[in-house]
């Protein structure tokens, strides 16, 4: 079955300053469920409605999107959800973030960096959160093209309070970091054999003290893979959720999610 690429659950209370979202009861542990999904395109009729339905079904608060394939940039409100997006001049690539509309008062900044990187800052307790959605080039791209996207992520981090916010970097990295542990970056619960682009992702994590959360939570293999080849001949984990080492304990669980369907080869 096709599944939401990856989602993380983290304890995080939306700050109610300036009329933000009402806080939950003290006895409950406030959490945000954040996911990422390569949707392949949002140009098909009914795709947005399907996306809204799946978010409601899985109770996802914020979902990053890869391969939106819309041109330009803007926002769309659909039912109880709001979507921000950034594309190029052609209907290819494209990224977006869709979130529960009730969270809108907590969104303090939207950063439509490029058709491969989009971000938003949200007011949360105990520290504000910067969510960055990434769509990395495929293996057919040159190293220069890949490096350019990493540079864009670096610029977003540096220009938006790096060291003073909680970064959550999500998306389709088109990289395999595998199941061989690396210091405090990669755990031994990943999937597959590391490739060259996986090494580049690990180097990026070393530079910014990031933690690849997917690889630290033991799951059945069917809850690890995030992409399958045509005919389901091969399965890979190429979509990841990263955060700073300082905040790794704030992520409770990461896994792919069964049952979600939006006509995608990503899980």
Secondary structure, DSSP 8 states (H G I E B T S, - for coil): ---EEEEEEEE-EE--TTT------TTS--EEEEEEEE-S-S-STTHHHHHHHHHHHHT-SEEEEE-----SEEEEEETTEEEEEE--SSSSS-EEEEEEGGGGGGEEEEE---SSEEEEEE-EESS-EEEEEEE---TTS-HHHHHHHHHHHHHHHHHTTTTTSEEEEEEE------SS-BTTTB-S---S---HHHHHHHHHHHHHTEEEGGGGS---GGGT--EE-GGG--EE--EEEEEEGGGGGGEEEEEEETT--SS-SB-
